[in-house]
Amino acid sequence: MIRRSSAAAILPAAAIALLAAACGTPGGSSGGSPGAGGGSTKAASGPIKIAVVDAQSGSSSDLGQFEYRGVKLAVDQANAAGGIDGRKISLGLYDDQGDPTVGTELARKIASEGYIAMFGTAESAVTLAMAPILESEHIPNITSGQSTKLLAVGSPYLFLNGPTGLTYDSTLAKYLVTTKGYKKIAMLTNNDSYGAGEQSAFTTSLKSLGLTPVAAEVVPADQANMTPALTAIRGKDPQVLFIGAEEAQSGLIVKQARALGMNAVIAEGAPAGTPLFLSTAGVSDTNGTIVSSPYLGNSVNSAAQTFSSAYQAAYGSAPELHGAKAYDGAQVMIAALKACHGCTGLALANAIRAVHYSGLLGSFAYNNQGVGIFATAIGILNDGKIHPVST
């Protein structure tokens, strides 16, 4: 059961700098109802309704739970400190089941129910399906998706709470090739929007370094038996196996690769190091995995330790990357709402874009594509924990 964080929870020691004119930008209106037209900068009363849309059932439900808890922790802390000009933030949780069709239905639902903003989803495919509806309803969305396809949407209402897949993969490729000197790198990705994005980003990153993968296999996103693809890869005798798939499937890939006797170093971005990845693969089989991430664990610095302690006190379990991403995204939204005094629509989107925030993942400053953070770091998995590497 999720327990409410106490009013004494320590607020994050993040440095937040806001542009004073955040809500006076072109496109914001001086009146109107939430979600209508360009939005509203007019003072309002009552709770500020924000939806959290993430998988709460199905294979991605653990990510959805991490994300909801990260958002809720930030919101509970903000409400305990007085909210937004005395108004409390009210969260509504919706289960997208990891399904884009369900996501589109939920986008219409939250618009009809008066939510002025949205957190989520963790799945790029679901976010992509929801984005046109949220844009037409003028509902700003801070997503945990990382596919570069999100940038092509071109919506002024869509923001990422972490780096794109290209950032993860370019950092990883540079470490593997330039720092470690690996030449024989194979790839195994799936065919959904995340996997396709990873396949493209990592291939592009290797090409920039003068390398072509020795093998590049693609499997269906719902496939559980990767042995045929792994057998083909094994025949190329790679030094490194790059994986581009979600947590559960990535774990199965590692488990099956080791069962085939493959000793290649595993390399991956965000899914590696998550509890689902570790439990599926088995901790011992993940040892030595090279991880590219903007959040290398709960003890990497004092900010992560403070966040982890508050999260642990609230929920009785430790956070990971997705909880930290969601917490940062919620802090950005809260900062924007404070700066514009609870504005809505395009005025709120402009206020989000004006936020500069020093968070758990790094320093956020949004560009016109909705990307606010542009770096990851390298870590090595050992005994189920990510150990930062000096690069």
C-alpha positions in Angstrom: 0.0 0.0 0.0 1.2 3.5 -0.8 1.6 5.6 2.3 1.3 9.4 2.3 4.6 11.2 2.9 4.6 13.2 6.1 4.3 17.0 6.3 7.8 17.0 7.6 9.3 15.6 4.5 12.4 17.5 3.4 11.9 19.6 0.3 14.5 19.1 -2.4 17.6 21.3 -2.2 17.3 22.1 -5.9 18.3 25.4 -7.4 15.3 26.7 -9.4 15.5 29.8 -11.5 12.4 31.0 -13.3 12.0 33.6 -16.0 9.7 36.2 -14.6 7.6 36.6 -17.7 6.7 32.9 -18.0 3.0 33.4 -18.1 3.0 36.6 -20.1 4.3 35.0 -23.3 2.4 35.2 -26.6 -0.4 32.7 -26.8 -1.4 32.9 -23.1 -4.8 34.4 -22.4 -6.0 36.5 -19.5 -9.1 34.4 -19.1 -10.8 31.2 -20.2 -11.4 27.8 -18.7 -8.7 25.3 -18.0 -7.6 23.4 -21.2 -9.5 25.7 -23.5 -7.9 27.9 -26.1 -4.6 29.3 -25.1 -5.2 28.6 -21.5 -5.6 30.9 -18.5 -3.5 33.1 -16.4 -6.5 34.2 -14.4 -6.5 33.5 -10.7 -8.6 30.5 -9.8 -9.6 28.6 -6.6 -10.0 25.0 -5.6 -7.6 22.1 -6.2 -5.3 22.0 -9.3 -6.1 18.8 -11.0 -3.2 16.9 -12.7 -3.5 13.4 -14.1 -0.9 10.7 -13.8 -1.2 8.2 -16.7 1.0 5.1 -16.6 0.8 1.4 -16.7 -0.6 0.1 -13.4 -1.2 -3.4 -14.8 0.6 -5.5 -17.3 4.3 -6.0 -18.0 5.2 -2.3 -17.4 3.2 -1.9 -14.2 6.3 -1.7 -12.0 7.6 1.3 -14.0 4.1 2.9 -13.7 4.2 2.4 -9.9 7.7 3.9 -9.6 6.6 6.9 -11.6 3.4 7.5 -9.7 5.3 7.4 -6.4 7.9 9.8 -7.7 5.2 12.3 -8.8 3.2 11.8 -5.6 6.2 12.4 -3.4 7.0 15.7 -5.0 3.3 16.8 -4.9 2.9 15.8 -1.3 5.9 17.8 -0.4 4.6 20.8 -2.3 1.2 20.6 -0.8 2.6 20.3 2.7 4.5 23.5 2.0 1.4 25.4 1.0 0.7 24.2 -2.5 0.3 26.8 -5.3 -0.7 30.1 -3.8 -2.6 28.2 -1.2 -4.2 25.8 -3.6 -3.5 22.1 -3.3 -2.5 19.9 -6.3 -4.9 16.9 -6.7 -3.6 13.9 -8.5 -5.7 11.5 -10.5 -4.2 8.1 -11.4 -5.1 6.3 -14.6 -3.9 2.9 -15.9 -2.9 3.0 -19.6 -2.0 -0.8 -19.5 0.9 0.0 -21.7 -1.5 0.1 -24.6 -1.6 3.1 -27.0 -5.3 2.6 -27.7 -6.1 2.8 -24.0 -3.9 5.9 -23.9 -5.9 7.7 -26.5 -9.1 7.0 -24.6 -7.6 8.3 -21.4 -6.4 11.5 -23.1 -10.0 12.3 -24.0 -11.1 11.3 -20.5 -8.7 13.5 -18.6 -9.6 16.4 -20.9 -13.3 16.0 -20.2 -12.7 15.8 -16.5 -10.9 19.1 -16.2 -7.3 18.0 -15.7 -5.0 20.9 -16.6 -1.8 18.9 -17.0 -0.5 15.3 -17.2 2.4 13.3 -16.0 3.3 10.2 -18.0 3.6 7.9 -19.7 6.7 5.7 -19.3 6.0 4.1 -22.7 6.9 6.2 -25.8 4.3 4.5 -27.9 1.5 5.4 -25.6 2.8 9.0 -25.3 2.9 9.3 -29.1 -0.7 8.1 -29.3 -1.9 10.6 -26.7 0.1 13.6 -27.8 -2.2 14.9 -30.6 -5.2 14.8 -28.4 -3.4 16.5 -25.5 -2.2 19.2 -27.9 -5.7 19.9 -29.2 -7.0 20.1 -25.7 -4.1 22.4 -24.6 -2.9 20.1 -21.8 0.8 20.2 -21.1 2.4 16.7 -20.7 5.7 15.8 -19.0 6.5 12.3 -20.2 9.1 9.7 -19.3 9.2 8.5 -22.9 12.6 8.9 -24.6 12.1 7.9 -28.2 13.4 10.6 -30.6 10.0 10.2 -32.4 8.6 12.3 -29.6 10.5 15.3 -30.9 9.0 14.9 -34.4 5.5 15.4 -32.9 6.4 19.1 -32.7 3.8 19.8 -29.9 4.5 22.9 -27.7 2.7 20.9 -24.9 5.0 17.9 -24.8 8.1 17.8 -22.5 10.5 15.0 -21.6 11.6 14.5 -18.0 14.9 12.9 -19.1 17.2 12.7 -22.1 16.3 11.2 -25.4 17.4 7.7 -26.4 20.0 9.3 -28.7 21.7 10.8 -25.7 21.7 7.5 -23.8 23.2 5.7 -26.8 25.7 8.2 -28.0 27.2 8.3 -24.5 27.2 4.5 -24.3 28.8 4.0 -27.8 31.5 6.5 -27.1 32.4 4.7 -23.9 32.4 1.3 -25.5 34.4 2.3 -28.6 36.6 5.2 -27.5 37.3 4.4 -23.8 37.2 0.6 -23.8 38.3 0.0 -27.4 35.7 -2.6 -28.4 35.4 -3.2 -32.1 33.0 -6.1 -32.5 29.6 -4.9 -31.2 26.3 -6.7 -31.9 22.8 -5.4 -31.4 19.5 -7.0 -30.4 16.5 -4.7 -30.4 12.7 -5.1 -30.5 10.3 -3.7 -33.1 8.2 -1.3 -30.9 8.7 2.4 -30.9 11.3 2.2 -28.0 13.3 -0.6 -29.6 13.2 1.0 -33.1 14.4 4.2 -31.6 17.2 2.4 -29.8 18.2 0.6 -33.0 18.4 3.8 -34.9 20.1 5.8 -32.2 22.8 3.3 -31.4 23.5 2.5 -35.1 23.9 6.2 -35.8 26.2 6.6 -32.7 28.4 3.7 -33.8 28.6 5.0 -37.4 29.8 8.4 -36.1 32.6 6.5 -34.5 33.5 4.6 -37.6 31.9 1.3 -36.7 29.2 -1.0 -38.1 27.6 -3.6 -35.9 28.8 -7.2 -36.6 25.1 -8.3 -36.2 21.8 -6.4 -35.8 18.8 -8.7 -35.0 15.3 -7.4 -34.4 12.6 -9.4 -32.5 8.9 -8.7 -31.9 8.3 -6.8 -28.7 6.1 -9.6 -27.3 8.5 -12.4 -28.1 9.8 -14.4 -25.1 12.2 -16.8 -26.9 15.2 -14.9 -28.3 17.3 -18.0 -28.8 17.2 -18.0 -32.6 18.3 -14.3 -32.8 20.9 -14.9 -30.1 22.3 -17.9 -31.9 22.8 -15.9 -35.0 24.6 -13.2 -33.0 26.7 -15.8 -31.2 28.1 -16.9 -34.6 29.6 -13.4 -35.1 31.6 -13.8 -31.8 30.8 -10.2 -30.5 32.7 -8.6 -27.7 29.6 -6.6 -26.7 25.9 -7.2 -27.0 23.8 -4.0 -27.1 20.2 -4.5 -26.1 17.4 -2.2 -27.1 14.2 -3.5 -25.4 12.0 -2.9 -22.4 12.9 -4.2 -18.9 11.3 -7.7 -18.9 12.4 -8.6 -22.5 15.9 -7.2 -21.8 16.2 -9.5 -18.8 15.1 -12.5 -20.8 17.7 -11.6 -23.5 20.5 -11.6 -20.9 19.3 -14.8 -19.3 19.1 -16.6 -22.6 22.4 -15.3 -23.9 24.2 -16.6 -20.8 22.4 -19.9 -21.2 23.8 -20.2 -24.7 27.3 -19.6 -23.3 27.6 -16.1 -24.7 30.2 -14.1 -22.6 29.8 -10.8 -24.5 29.6 -7.7 -22.3 26.0 -6.5 -22.1 25.4 -2.8 -22.8 22.1 -1.0 -22.4 20.4 2.3 -21.5 17.5 3.0 -19.2 16.1 -0.5 -18.7 19.3 -2.0 -17.3 19.6 -1.9 -13.5 15.9 -1.7 -12.9 14.4 -4.2 -10.5 12.4 -6.0 -13.2 15.5 -6.3 -15.4 17.5 -7.7 -12.6 14.9 -10.1 -11.3 14.2 -11.4 -14.9 17.8 -11.9 -15.9 19.1 -13.0 -12.5 21.6 -10.7 -10.7 24.6 -12.9 -11.3 24.0 -12.9 -15.1 23.9 -9.1 -15.2 27.3 -8.5 -13.5 29.5 -6.4 -15.7 26.6 -4.9 -17.7 27.5 -1.4 -18.9 24.8 1.1 -18.3 24.1 4.6 -19.7 21.8 6.6 -17.4 21.3 10.1 -16.0 20.7 8.5 -12.6 23.2 6.0 -11.4 21.7 5.0 -8.1 20.4 6.3 -4.8 23.8 7.0 -3.2 25.6 8.7 -6.0 25.3 12.2 -4.4 23.6 14.0 -1.5 20.5 14.9 -3.6 19.9 11.3 -4.5 20.4 10.2 -0.9 17.9 12.8 0.3 15.4 11.8 -2.3 15.9 8.1 -1.6 15.4 8.6 2.1 12.1 10.5 1.6 10.9 8.0 -0.9 11.8 5.1 1.4 10.0 6.7 4.3 6.9 7.3 2.2 6.6 4.0 0.5 8.8 1.5 2.4 10.9 0.6 -0.7 13.8 2.1 -2.6 13.4 4.2 -5.8 15.2 3.8 -9.1 15.6 5.8 -12.3 11.9 6.0 -13.3 10.9 7.3 -9.8 13.7 9.9 -9.9 12.7 11.0 -13.5 9.1 11.4 -12.4 10.1 13.3 -9.3 12.2 15.7 -11.4 9.4 16.1 -13.9 6.9 16.9 -11.1 9.3 19.5 -9.6 9.5 21.2 -13.0 5.7 21.3 -13.2 5.4 22.6 -9.7 7.9 25.3 -10.3 6.1 26.4 -13.4 2.7 26.5 -11.6 4.2 28.6 -8.9 5.8 31.0 -11.4 2.6 31.5 -13.3 0.2 31.3 -10.3 -1.6 28.2 -11.4 -2.1 29.2 -15.1 -3.3 26.6 -17.7 -3.0 25.8 -21.4 -0.3 27.4 -23.5 0.5 29.8 -20.6 1.5 26.8 -18.5 3.4 25.2 -21.3 5.4 28.4 -21.7 6.0 28.5 -18.0 7.4 24.9 -18.1 9.7 25.9 -20.9 11.0 28.8 -18.8 12.0 26.7 -15.8 15.6 26.1 -15.0 15.9 23.3 -12.5 18.9 21.5 -10.9 17.5 18.0 -10.3 18.4 14.4 -9.6 19.1 13.8 -13.3 21.0 17.0 -13.8 20.3 20.6 -14.9 17.0 21.0 -16.8 16.6 23.8 -19.3 14.0 23.1 -22.0 14.6 23.7 -25.7 11.8 24.3 -28.3 11.5 20.5 -28.8 10.6 19.9 -25.2 13.9 18.3 -24.2 15.4 19.7 -21.0 18.3 17.5 -20.1 21.1 16.4 -22.5 23.6 14.1 -20.7 23.9 10.6 -19.2 26.7 8.9 -17.3 28.2 5.5 -17.4 27.9 2.8 -14.7 28.7 -0.9 -14.3 26.3 -3.3 -12.7 27.7 -5.5 -10.0 25.7 -7.5 -7.5 22.5 -5.7 -8.5 23.9 -2.2 -8.0 25.1 0.4 -10.5 28.6 1.6 -9.8 29.5 5.0 -11.4 32.5 4.9 -13.8 34.8 7.9 -14.1 35.0 8.6 -17.9 
